[in-house]
Amino acid sequence: MRTSTETNSIARIVGEERAVELIAKAGFEAWDFSLTNMWICDWKNRGFSFSDHPLAKDNYLEFARRLRRIGEDNGIVCNQSHAPFPCYADCYEKIEKFIKRAIECTAEAGGEHCIIHPDAFITPEENAEMYAKLLPFAKECGVKIATENMWGWDTEKDEATPLACSPHTNFKAHLDALPDDYYVACLDIGHAEMRGTQTSAVDMVYTLGDKLEALHIHDVDLHHDNHQIPFSLKVDFQPIAKALRDIGYKGWYTLEAVHYLDTFDESNVLEGVVDLHTAAEKFEKMVIGE
């Protein structure tokens, strides 16, 4: 099996080191390195500064190595990571040091992909220029950059609206604008299933094809970005599983159900992580036809 889940929702309760241990104990084969805590972002004014997290300190690589050792000691690996976000192309000089640190930490932890959000408000060609600046460093580190489908919000319609990498045709246009083996796709299933985005997860899978190398799996009510445990809300995962099987998807099955553990605490968080693993394994088995 190739199941994984993000560390951040667990680390908020027990810290990163214990989070990796619990991910292994719950039965996952890998952990998804959440790197968003390294910075403080002023979204309104587009200001970015280092936080007081270990990832923001001088010994950040040792922190990544320590998590890798904990994972390996417990029989699991780091499969991918999530870089800080949002990314604004017109602020590239401000965010470059954070994004490069994310790529570097991914490599140190042993991850294959670093998910880096596109600038949600610009064209595929403009985003390609930003990613092209990062590719030489990513290749040096041996880490692939995976872009992700985003969404905006129409307050008058009270629903999502398509932005960068959404709908599926725009996602493909992003990949076509920078044809490189180190520039691939991460499909966020929940984002694709929100009404108003002019797409679906099935359309995404078939359109992205062999450029689809990573997943963010979570459930939504088809309206909001709920990030809940799969099979708890309204996403129909069966046709998505079939589409992934049809294209021969060979990547990891990584959960991003970041709100499922909101009501858990240190006394019962392992139970919640086990729930997440059960859901991830169920979906993978749907894909491979078991």
C-alpha positions as CSV (number, residue, x, y, z in Angstrom):
1,M,0.0,0.0,0.0
2,R,1.1,3.6,-0.6
3,T,-0.9,5.7,1.9
4,S,0.2,8.9,3.5
5,T,-1.2,11.9,5.5
6,E,0.0,15.4,6.3
7,T,1.7,16.1,9.6
8,N,0.3,19.6,10.4
9,S,-3.1,18.6,11.8
10,I,-1.5,16.1,14.1
11,A,1.5,18.3,15.0
12,R,-0.8,21.0,16.2
13,I,-1.8,18.5,19.0
14,V,1.4,16.6,19.8
15,G,4.3,18.2,17.8
16,E,6.0,17.1,14.6
17,E,8.2,14.3,16.1
18,R,5.3,12.6,17.8
19,A,3.1,13.2,14.7
20,V,5.4,11.1,12.5
21,E,5.4,8.4,15.1
22,L,1.6,8.3,15.3
23,I,1.3,8.3,11.5
24,A,3.4,5.1,11.5
25,K,1.6,3.6,14.4
26,A,-1.7,4.2,12.7
27,G,-0.6,2.1,9.7
28,F,0.4,4.7,7.1
29,E,3.4,3.9,4.9
30,A,4.5,7.6,4.6
31,W,4.2,11.1,6.0
32,D,3.5,14.3,4.1
33,F,5.9,17.0,5.5
34,S,3.9,20.2,6.3
35,L,6.2,23.2,5.9
36,T,3.8,26.1,6.2
37,N,4.8,26.8,9.8
38,M,8.2,28.2,8.8
39,W,6.8,31.6,7.9
40,I,4.4,34.3,9.1
41,C,2.3,35.6,6.2
42,D,0.5,38.9,6.1
43,W,-1.9,38.0,3.3
44,K,-3.4,41.4,3.0
45,N,-0.2,43.3,2.6
46,R,1.8,40.5,1.1
47,G,4.4,40.5,3.9
48,F,6.5,37.4,4.7
49,S,8.8,36.7,7.6
50,F,10.3,33.7,9.4
51,S,8.4,32.3,12.3
52,D,9.8,30.9,15.6
53,H,9.3,27.4,14.4
54,P,12.4,25.0,14.1
55,L,12.0,25.1,10.3
56,A,12.7,28.8,10.5
57,K,15.9,28.5,12.5
58,D,19.5,28.0,11.3
59,N,19.4,24.2,12.0
60,Y,16.3,23.6,9.9
61,L,18.0,20.8,8.0
62,E,18.8,19.0,11.2
63,F,15.1,19.2,12.2
64,A,14.2,17.7,8.8
65,R,16.8,14.9,9.3
66,R,15.4,14.2,12.8
67,L,11.9,13.7,11.4
68,R,13.3,11.5,8.7
69,R,15.1,9.3,11.2
70,I,12.0,9.0,13.4
71,G,10.0,7.9,10.3
72,E,12.6,5.4,9.3
73,D,12.9,4.1,12.8
74,N,9.2,3.5,12.7
75,G,9.2,1.9,9.2
76,I,7.8,4.8,7.1
77,V,9.2,7.4,4.7
78,C,8.5,11.0,3.7
79,N,6.7,10.9,0.4
80,Q,6.0,14.6,-0.3
81,S,5.8,18.0,1.3
82,H,3.7,21.2,1.2
83,A,5.5,24.5,0.8
84,P,4.3,27.7,2.5
85,F,1.5,29.5,0.7
86,P,0.2,31.7,-0.9
87,C,2.7,32.3,-3.7
88,Y,2.5,35.6,-5.5
89,A,4.7,35.9,-8.6
90,D,5.1,39.6,-8.2
91,C,6.5,39.0,-4.7
92,Y,8.9,36.2,-5.9
93,E,12.0,37.9,-4.5
94,K,10.3,38.0,-1.0
95,I,9.1,34.3,-1.0
96,E,12.0,32.7,-2.9
97,K,14.0,32.0,0.3
98,F,11.0,30.2,1.9
99,I,10.1,28.1,-1.1
100,K,13.7,27.1,-1.7
101,R,14.0,26.1,2.0
102,A,10.9,24.0,1.6
103,I,12.4,22.2,-1.4
104,E,15.7,21.7,0.6
105,C,13.8,20.3,3.6
106,T,11.8,18.0,1.4
107,A,15.0,16.5,0.0
108,E,16.5,16.2,3.4
109,A,13.4,14.4,4.7
110,G,13.5,12.1,1.6
111,G,10.4,13.4,-0.1
112,E,9.8,13.0,-3.9
113,H,7.6,16.0,-4.5
114,C,7.1,19.5,-3.0
115,I,3.6,20.9,-3.6
116,I,4.0,24.6,-4.4
117,H,0.8,26.6,-5.0
118,P,0.6,28.6,-8.1
119,D,-0.2,32.3,-8.0
120,A,-3.9,31.8,-8.2
121,F,-4.6,35.1,-10.0
122,I,-2.3,34.9,-13.1
123,T,-2.0,33.1,-16.3
124,P,-0.4,29.7,-16.9
125,E,2.5,31.4,-18.8
126,E,3.1,33.9,-15.9
127,N,3.1,31.0,-13.4
128,A,5.5,29.1,-15.6
129,E,8.0,32.0,-15.3
130,M,7.9,31.7,-11.5
131,Y,8.2,27.9,-11.5
132,A,11.0,28.1,-14.1
133,K,13.1,30.1,-11.6
134,L,12.7,27.3,-9.0
135,L,13.3,24.3,-11.3
136,P,17.2,24.4,-11.3
137,F,17.3,24.4,-7.5
138,A,14.6,21.6,-7.4
139,K,16.6,19.5,-9.8
140,E,19.8,20.0,-7.8
141,C,17.9,18.8,-4.7
142,G,16.2,15.9,-6.7
143,V,12.7,17.1,-5.8
144,K,9.9,17.5,-8.2
145,I,7.6,20.6,-8.1
146,A,3.9,19.7,-8.1
147,T,1.5,22.5,-8.8
148,E,-2.1,22.3,-7.4
149,N,-5.6,23.3,-8.5
150,M,-6.9,26.3,-6.6
151,W,-10.2,28.1,-6.1
152,G,-11.6,31.6,-5.3
153,W,-14.9,32.6,-3.9
154,D,-17.8,34.5,-5.5
155,T,-19.6,36.2,-2.6
156,E,-22.7,37.1,-4.7
157,K,-23.2,33.5,-5.9
158,D,-22.0,32.1,-2.6
159,E,-19.8,29.5,-4.3
160,A,-16.3,28.8,-5.5
161,T,-15.0,30.4,-8.7
162,P,-12.1,29.0,-10.9
163,L,-8.6,30.4,-10.5
164,A,-5.2,29.0,-11.4
165,C,-5.1,25.3,-12.4
166,S,-8.9,25.2,-12.3
167,P,-10.8,24.1,-14.3
168,H,-9.0,21.1,-15.7
169,T,-8.2,22.8,-19.1
170,N,-6.4,25.6,-17.2
171,F,-4.5,23.0,-15.2
172,K,-3.3,21.3,-18.4
173,A,-2.4,24.8,-19.8
174,H,-0.1,25.3,-16.8
175,L,1.7,22.1,-17.4
176,D,2.0,22.7,-21.1
177,A,3.5,26.2,-20.4
178,L,6.5,24.6,-18.7
179,P,7.1,21.1,-20.2
180,D,9.6,19.6,-17.8
181,D,9.7,16.2,-16.0
182,Y,10.3,18.0,-12.7
183,Y,7.1,20.1,-13.1
184,V,4.0,17.9,-12.4
185,A,0.5,17.9,-11.0
186,C,-0.9,17.4,-7.5
187,L,-4.7,17.0,-7.8
188,D,-6.6,18.3,-4.8
189,I,-9.8,16.1,-5.0
190,G,-11.8,18.3,-2.7
191,H,-11.0,21.5,-4.5
192,A,-12.0,19.9,-7.8
193,E,-15.4,18.8,-6.4
194,M,-16.5,22.3,-5.2
195,R,-19.3,23.7,-7.2
196,G,-18.4,26.7,-9.3
197,T,-14.9,25.5,-10.2
198,Q,-16.0,24.3,-13.7
199,T,-14.4,21.0,-13.3
200,S,-14.6,17.7,-11.4
201,A,-12.0,15.3,-10.0
202,V,-12.7,12.8,-12.7
203,D,-12.2,15.4,-15.5
204,M,-9.0,16.4,-13.8
205,V,-7.6,12.9,-13.7
206,Y,-8.3,12.1,-17.3
207,T,-7.0,15.5,-18.4
208,L,-3.8,15.4,-16.4
209,G,-3.0,11.8,-17.3
210,D,0.6,10.8,-16.6
211,K,1.5,14.3,-15.4
212,L,-0.6,13.5,-12.3
213,E,2.0,12.3,-9.7
214,A,0.5,13.4,-6.3
215,L,-2.9,13.7,-4.6
216,H,-4.5,15.7,-1.8
217,I,-7.5,13.5,-0.8
218,H,-10.3,14.8,1.4
219,D,-14.1,15.1,1.4
220,V,-16.2,18.2,0.9
221,D,-19.9,19.0,0.9
222,L,-19.5,20.0,-2.8
223,H,-19.9,23.7,-1.7
224,H,-17.1,24.5,0.8
225,D,-13.5,23.5,1.1
226,N,-14.2,21.3,4.2
227,H,-11.0,19.2,4.2
228,Q,-12.7,16.4,6.0
229,I,-12.1,12.7,6.2
230,P,-13.0,10.8,3.0
231,F,-16.4,9.1,2.9
232,S,-17.9,11.5,5.5
233,L,-19.5,14.1,3.2
234,K,-20.6,14.2,-0.4
235,V,-17.8,13.4,-2.8
236,D,-18.4,10.2,-4.8
237,F,-15.1,8.6,-4.7
238,Q,-16.0,5.6,-6.8
239,P,-15.7,7.3,-10.3
240,I,-12.6,9.1,-9.1
241,A,-11.0,5.8,-8.2
242,K,-12.0,4.3,-11.6
243,A,-10.4,7.3,-13.4
244,L,-7.2,6.9,-11.4
245,R,-7.2,3.2,-12.3
246,D,-7.8,3.9,-16.0
247,I,-4.8,6.2,-16.2
248,G,-2.6,3.8,-14.3
249,Y,-1.9,6.2,-11.4
250,K,1.2,5.1,-9.6
251,G,1.7,7.8,-7.0
252,W,0.9,8.0,-3.3
253,Y,-2.5,8.3,-1.7
254,T,-2.0,11.3,0.5
255,L,-4.8,12.6,2.8
256,E,-5.2,16.3,3.4
257,A,-8.2,16.0,5.8
258,V,-6.8,18.8,7.9
259,H,-10.0,19.5,9.9
260,Y,-10.9,16.0,10.9
261,L,-8.7,16.1,14.0
262,D,-10.0,19.5,15.1
263,T,-12.0,18.0,18.0
264,F,-9.3,15.5,19.1
265,D,-6.7,16.0,21.8
266,E,-3.6,14.3,23.0
267,S,-5.6,11.6,24.8
268,N,-7.4,10.3,21.7
269,V,-5.5,11.7,18.6
270,L,-4.2,8.2,17.7
271,E,-7.7,7.0,17.3
272,G,-8.3,9.9,14.8
273,V,-5.2,9.1,12.9
274,V,-6.2,5.4,12.7
275,D,-9.6,6.6,11.2
276,L,-7.6,8.6,8.6
277,H,-5.6,5.6,7.7
278,T,-8.7,3.4,7.3
279,A,-10.2,5.9,4.9
280,A,-6.9,6.3,2.9
281,E,-6.6,2.5,2.6
282,K,-10.2,2.2,1.6
283,F,-9.7,4.6,-1.3
284,E,-6.5,3.0,-2.5
285,K,-8.2,-0.4,-2.6
286,M,-11.0,1.2,-4.6
287,V,-8.4,2.4,-7.1
288,I,-6.5,-0.9,-7.4
289,G,-9.8,-2.8,-7.6
290,E,-9.6,-4.8,-4.4
